[in-house]
Structure formats: structure tokens, C-alpha cells
Amino acid sequence: MGDILQKIYDLCGALAGGLILCICMLISAQIGLNAFGRFAPGVLPSTISSYADFSGFMLAGATFLALAHTLRSGGHIRVNLVTARMPLRMQFFAEGFTLLVAGAVVGYATWFMWALVFESIHYGDVSAGIVPIALWIPQSAAACGVGLLWISIMHTFVDLLQANKPILTNSDEV
């Protein structure tokens, strides 16, 4: 099961990278149109409609979809100044407590995000830009990312219990 979850985390990390690449291409195209418009006004449109909305939605999706992959790959910033000086058993309990609190907070955020998605579907909410986008689409990406973060936190907690020793603290991170 852990291998399947890791593949899902990696896939979402790759999707997040793809969304960042799409943002770069969209903004570059907008810059190119602006530059072209200065040299040949009126030949091409000077702006991409709602490009700021699209790039914002893609940024939100990339941010949330990358969370689980970043957690499992050790990319989140951890302050180990205190825990690194604790005895191993105390580190184990500190990590377990931290993962349980994080799981509770992220679990609530997951529930709230999915409630927001369903509310947007129910009311037919759309973005206020020139191109109306159903808000449940970008909200779903964020909700999936937060939900996957919750799964990865619980996955890490299970790994901690199975190892019966601290797994998040490395001596080289102090």
C-alpha cells in the first residue's frame, strides 16, 4: 500500500510541476503579446483574457497538489533544534504528537475544502473574470491536495509506529 501511495504522491508532485510550467508558458505568452503589440499594434490581441485568473488557479492547484509529495520527500521546513537534543524515545513521542495534531488540523481543512467545493457546485459559483470559470474546478484541485496531505500525514504516522523510532529527524538538519 505504501508504494501505491508514494506513486500517487509523486504523480501529484509531477502535476504540480506541470502546472508551474503552464503558468510560465501563459505568462510568457502574455509578455510576448505585450511586446508584439508595441511593434505591430492591432495585429494580434494585446492580452490573453483572464490570464491572471488562470495563472492564479494553476498556482493554487500546484501549491496544494505538491504538499503531500513535499512532506514525504522531506522538503517541508522542520525546526529540529529542540527535538534533536531530546532522547530518542522523547523524539518518538514528539513526532507522534506533532503528526496527530497536524492530522487533526489538516483533516479539518480537508473537510472544509470539500464542503466549499460542494457549496460552489450547489450555487453554481463562477469566477468574476472575463472568462467565467466554475470555481469548483480549481477548488477541487486544492481539496484533493489537502486531502492527500492528510493521507500522507497519516501514512507518516503509521510509518513512525511501525519503525518505533523517530523517522522525521535527521542529525544533518540541526
FENGIUR-V353128 format. One record per residue. RES is the residue in one letter. D_CENTER is the distance of its C-alpha to the mean C-alpha in Angstrom with 2 decimals. Layout:
{{RES & D_CENTER} {RES & D_CENTER}}
//
This chain:
{{M & 21.81} {G & 19.84} {D & 20.17} {I & 18.90} {L & 15.77} {Q & 15.28} {K & 15.81} {I & 13.17} {Y & 10.59} {D & 12.13} {L & 12.23} {C & 8.57} {G & 8.35} {A & 11.32} {L & 10.13} {A & 7.43} {G & 10.57} {G & 12.70} {L & 11.07} {I & 11.60} {L & 15.04} {C & 15.72} {I & 15.12} {C & 17.56} {M & 20.01} {L & 20.00} {I & 20.63} {S & 23.16} {A & 24.91} {Q & 25.19} {I & 26.64} {G & 28.97} {L & 30.20} {N & 30.89} {A & 32.84} {F & 34.69} {G & 35.57} {R & 37.36} {F & 39.55} {A & 40.18} {P & 39.60} {G & 39.50} {V & 39.10} {L & 35.37} {P & 33.20} {S & 31.90} {T & 28.44} {I & 25.82} {S & 25.61} {S & 22.48} {Y & 20.78} {A & 19.12} {D & 17.76} {F & 16.52} {S & 14.85} {G & 13.25} {F & 11.96} {M & 10.68} {L & 9.01} {A & 7.26} {G & 6.37} {A & 5.50} {T & 3.45} {F & 1.68} {L & 3.50} {A & 3.92} {L & 4.06} {A & 7.09} {H & 8.52} {T & 8.60} {L & 10.23} {R & 12.62} {S & 13.58} {G & 14.44} {G & 12.44} {H & 11.67} {I & 14.70} {R & 17.31} {V & 20.65} {N & 23.22} {L & 26.34} {V & 27.53} {T & 26.40} {A & 27.67} {R & 31.11} {M & 31.20} {P & 33.04} {L & 31.03} {R & 31.59} {M & 30.36} {Q & 27.18} {F & 26.68} {F & 27.06} {A & 24.90} {E & 21.96} {G & 22.67} {F & 22.93} {T & 19.73} {L & 17.79} {L & 19.67} {V & 18.98} {A & 15.22} {G & 15.50} {A & 17.55} {V & 15.39} {V & 12.13} {G & 14.55} {Y & 15.92} {A & 12.70} {T & 12.10} {W & 15.73} {F & 15.60} {M & 12.79} {W & 14.81} {A & 17.93} {L & 16.78} {V & 16.18} {F & 19.63} {E & 21.19} {S & 20.15} {I & 21.64} {H & 24.69} {Y & 25.44} {G & 24.50} {D & 22.41} {V & 21.95} {S & 20.74} {A & 23.56} {G & 23.57} {I & 26.31} {V & 24.53} {P & 23.59} {I & 20.36} {A & 19.97} {L & 17.19} {W & 16.31} {I & 14.91} {P & 11.92} {Q & 11.70} {S & 11.68} {A & 8.60} {A & 6.80} {A & 9.19} {C & 8.73} {G & 5.14} {V & 6.81} {G & 9.86} {L & 8.92} {L & 7.95} {W & 11.39} {I & 12.99} {S & 12.08} {I & 13.50} {M & 16.49} {H & 16.84} {T & 17.05} {F & 19.52} {V & 21.62} {D & 21.69} {L & 22.89} {L & 25.58} {Q & 26.69} {A & 27.02} {N & 28.78} {K & 27.92} {P & 25.11} {I & 22.39} {L & 19.90} {T & 22.57} {N & 23.98} {S & 27.14} {D & 26.06} {E & 23.21} {V & 25.77}}
//
